[in-house]
Amino acid sequence: MNLATRVANAPSRDVLEKIFKTTYSIRQFETEGIRLYRQGLIRGYFHPYLGQEGIAAGACTALRKGDYISSTHRGHGHCIAWGADIKRMMAELLQKRDGYCQGYGGSMHIADITSGNLGANGIVGAGAPLGVGAALAAQVRGSDAVTVTFSTDGGSNNGTFLEALNLAAIWNLGFILLVENNGYAVSTTIEESTREPNLYKRGEAIGVESHQVDGNNPLAVHTLMQQAAETCRAGRGPVLIEALTFRHMGHHVNDPGKYMPAERLAHFKARDPVDSAAASLRELTDASEADVEAIKAEVDREIAEAVEFAKASDEVTVEEFKQFADVY
Amino acid sequence: MGGREMMYRDALREALDEEMARSPEVFIIGEGIAERGGSYKVTEGLLAKYGKLRVRDTPISEASMIGAGVGAAIAGARPIVEILYIDFAMLGMDQIVNQAAKFRLMTGGDGRVPFIMRTQGGTGGGVAAQHSQSLEALFYHIPGLKVVMPSVPADAKGLLKYALRQDDPVMFLEHKHLYMTKGEVPDGEHVVEFGIADVKKPGRDVTVIAWSNMVLRTLQAARELEDEGISAEVIDPRTLVPLDLPTILTSVAKTNRVVIVQEAVRRGGVASDIAASIQAEAFYDLDAPIEIVAGLNIPVPFNLELEKASVPQVDTIKAAIRKVASA
């Protein structure tokens, strides 16, 4: 295994700025979303990505146009990192017409197939076969596009996890299964869920190149993902990556997360992925503190605009819905 | 235009061949479908013609095979996933019900899933409870899926070709008894749109609705009843979703009597739902209660005589038609 935390060739300032901006955008989007949720403006389930931002930011910045992602129930971060319009994301959370799914999908189902985002998913573990399918389609077309399925430690105990990875392996698909191991399936710990909590070992068991990485280090994730993507584009995929991380709160907004040990939470909060991304930008480039603050100010403005946009959008009418129902 | 007599399985293969030649996005995955050509020889020869990227064998991983088909379809390809027995499709129900069927609505209509699952069901020669089921009602119940059940080679070909040209998930349900049955298939381009029922035999006295293998049994029953002076009109909906209710209602307005035949178990079946639609739309056309002939509410047993007793036979269909005709 490789616990890839060191960086041989640091990326450019542009890339590091993008990684930082992405982590911070996710942080602020989720924080604002939780506020709106508590005001009653967002309904249903809202699974915050707080604390895990470094994984989506590091991974998606290593991909390119034409690639695909499939995501999880905790999917806002993946969409933002993939380049989604946060105005349309916020509008979707507020069940509005200008949302990505016109209010038909909501938090757990944001998708944008025009950009290669196959969608978040309300069924834990279901994204892996879908991702393998996109990778299969790419191979049939003779494309070197890569598909990344974001999965979870919870999803790893669903049968489709190994089935899908095995299909990708026997067909050498351009498929990266990125497991965000945050230690919990809702409230059940990974240690209670498997005798071998180092999930990357499951890939090795079926002949798949597998790595474990510090998920709170966005630059480490980015570097490893670049290598994995190259491996896949060369026809030597798939690759399994386990990214170790921790949630900053419970499973969803209304879960206080009392089962999360305070010292463990403190340990991970001291290794905040947003701070890590800012530090990389400051230490590895000539970016100043003022540059970092300028990016933050820009993001804060974008989030505020997204909220205004979402609030101003109207909702699909029942009459329009009934017309849609006719296709069924 | 003329036609050729061919077997159901050959008609299916011809559809696959023509559509694979027409679009490079069409590909097939399944267990034993490549070199072996499939358990029912439907895909025989396609590997040699289209290569291993587009005709490939899978391990026994139904949930992920189906899911991979759904994912490929979302990504714009036109995959066909062949599942050996409809019973095995139960392993992939999450991908069918929660993924394929939901994606279009969940994306506000922008996301489409042109995914086809080809599989076969029904009783046939003592393959027992886990290989004999007729499960169309499960898919019929789920909004977002098209349910196709061809009874004759021409429909098998035309409906499969249409399935590969539309954009919604299709449960293409064949029947293990039908693969070696023969029928005329029109020459040239033959595409059958979904939602158009076919009157397999015109008649005056009773409307009999049947699909898949039950069409053949019902036609035999109807022919035998002609000798008794009962004229049955046999309607094959061909697709259960979408269902061509207008053609059924037109027939009911003429005959005023209805029998519905399904191989699936009676409880919670498609026949009950069609009966409900007929009584809602044409109650005052009816001169007798609608009769449903269906499988018993029981798993299919291995013993051949018991297997026969568990699903409609020509005699039970005849008895139901006689009863309704004389009511």
Interface residues (C-beta under 8 A of the other chain):
Chain A: Y68 S70 G99 Y100 C101 Q102 G103 Y104 G105 H109 A111 I113 T114 G116 L118 G119 N121 G122 I123 A126 A128 P129 L130 G131 V132 G133 A134 L136 A137 A138 Q139 V140 R141 G159 T160 E163 A164 N166 L167 I170 W171 V316 F324 V327 Y328
Chain B: P24 E25 F27 I29 L53 R54 R56 T58 P59 S61 A63 S64 M65 I66 G67 A68 G69 V70 G71 A72 A73 I74 A75 G76 A77 P79 D94 Q95 N98 Q99 K102 F103 R104 L105 M106 T107 G108 G109 D110 G111 P143 G144
